[in-house]
Amino acid sequence: MIDVLYFAWLRERVGAPREQLETQAATVADLVTELAARSEGHALAFENLQGLRVALDQELADFAAPLAGVREVAFFPPMTGG
């Protein structure tokens, strides 16, 4: 079981701040493919990966990162400084 967290506009498109799911995804990119197929809102949230960041167990990662042993995946837009 993996926790998937959504922040900012991703939460609005998916319609929930988080979900738990079973996945066979080997990488973050594989998980994104699975998630995008879940609903129209998910598909909209993941249509442009250029505008997304991901953290695995609260550590920044990239979309090629493996999911083995990961308990939490968080998706969020890039942070802006100021």
C-alpha positions in Angstrom: 0.0 0.0 0.0 1.3 3.4 -0.9 0.0 6.9 0.1 -0.2 9.4 -2.8 -0.5 13.1 -1.8 -1.6 15.9 -4.0 -0.9 19.6 -3.4 -2.2 22.9 -4.8 -3.9 22.6 -8.2 -3.3 18.9 -8.4 -5.6 18.4 -5.4 -8.3 20.4 -7.2 -8.0 18.4 -10.4 -7.9 15.0 -8.7 -10.6 15.9 -6.3 -8.8 14.7 -3.1 -5.8 15.6 -1.1 -4.6 12.0 -0.8 -5.4 8.4 -1.7 -4.0 5.0 -0.8 -3.5 2.4 -3.4 -1.9 -0.8 -4.3 0.4 -0.5 -7.3 2.7 -2.6 -9.4 4.5 0.5 -10.7 8.3 0.2 -10.6 9.1 3.9 -11.0 7.4 7.2 -10.4 6.8 7.5 -14.2 5.0 4.1 -14.1 2.8 5.3 -11.2 1.9 8.5 -13.1 0.7 6.4 -16.0 -1.5 4.3 -13.6 -2.8 7.4 -11.9 -3.6 9.2 -15.2 -5.8 6.3 -16.2 -7.9 6.5 -13.0 -10.1 9.4 -13.9 -10.4 12.5 -16.1 -9.3 14.6 -13.2 -6.2 12.5 -12.7 -5.5 12.7 -16.5 -5.7 16.5 -16.3 -3.4 16.6 -13.3 -0.7 14.6 -15.0 -1.0 15.8 -18.6 2.2 18.0 -18.3 5.0 16.6 -16.1 7.1 19.6 -16.8 5.0 21.5 -14.3 5.3 18.9 -11.6 7.7 17.9 -8.8 7.7 14.7 -6.8 8.9 13.7 -3.4 9.3 10.1 -2.2 9.0 9.7 1.6 9.6 13.5 1.8 12.8 13.5 -0.3 12.8 15.3 -3.7 13.1 12.8 -6.5 12.7 12.5 -10.3 10.2 10.6 -12.3 12.7 7.8 -13.1 13.1 7.1 -9.4 12.3 3.5 -8.2 9.3 3.0 -5.9 10.7 -0.1 -4.1 10.2 0.4 -0.4 8.5 3.8 -0.8 5.6 4.5 1.5 4.6 8.0 0.4 4.6 9.8 -3.0 3.8 13.5 -3.0 3.1 15.5 -6.2 3.2 19.3 -6.2 3.9 22.3 -8.5 7.4 23.8 -8.4 8.0 26.1 -5.5 8.7 29.8 -6.1 11.0 31.8 -3.9 10.4 35.2 -2.5 
